Amino acid sequence: MGDQEIRAALDRHWAASAAGDQDAEHEIYHDDVVVDYPQSGERIRGRRNLQALRSNHPARLEFTIRRILGGGDLWITEYVIDYDGTPAFTVSIMEFRDGKAVYETQYFADPFDAPAWRSQWVEQMP
C-alpha cells in the first residue's frame, strides 16, 4: 500500500473517530495491533480490545486534526481531542505493515497558561 492509500485510510480513520463510527474507526488496525499510552502506562493488545475500550469511553469526544505527516510505514497525526469540553493536545504515532496499523503510541497533553516572563518572544496561536 502506498502513501496515498495510507493517507486516505488515516483520513477515514479520523473522520470515523470524530463521527463516533466505531467499526469504521478501527478498520485501520491490524487484528494484533499494540497501542501504548505512555503517560498512563497502559498497553492495549488487539483490535477487539482497543475497540471495546474506546466504545465504552464515558465522555463525549470531538476531534480536531491539526496535521498528518508521514510516509512509508510511519505516520504521525497531531490533533486535539475534546473530552466533554476539555481539550487534550494529542500526538499519534502509527507504524504500518501491509496497509494496517500494527503499532500506535498516543501522547496526551493538557493545556497550560503561558508564563508571563516569555511574553516578549511569543505570540498566541490561533
BELMOSUL-V250306 format. One line per field, one symbol per residue. ss: DSSP state (~ for helix, > for strand, _ for the rest). burial: I if it has 9 or more other C-alpha atoms within 8 Angstrom, else O. A space follows every 50 residues. Layout:
# BELMOSUL-V250306
ss=???
burial=???
This chain:
# BELMOSUL-V250306
ss=__~~~~~~~~~~~~~~~~~__~~~~~~~>>>>>>>>>____>>>>_~~~~ ~~~~~_____>>>>>>>>>>>__>>>>>>>>>>__>>>>>>>>>>>>__> >>>>>>>>>>_____~~~~~~_____
burial=OOOOOIOOIIOIIIIIIIOOIIOIIIOIIIOIIIIIIIOOOOOIIIIOII IOOOOOOOOOIOIOIOOIOOOOIIIIIIIIIIIOOOIIIIIIIIIIOOOI IIIIIIIIOOOOOOOOOOIOOOOOOO
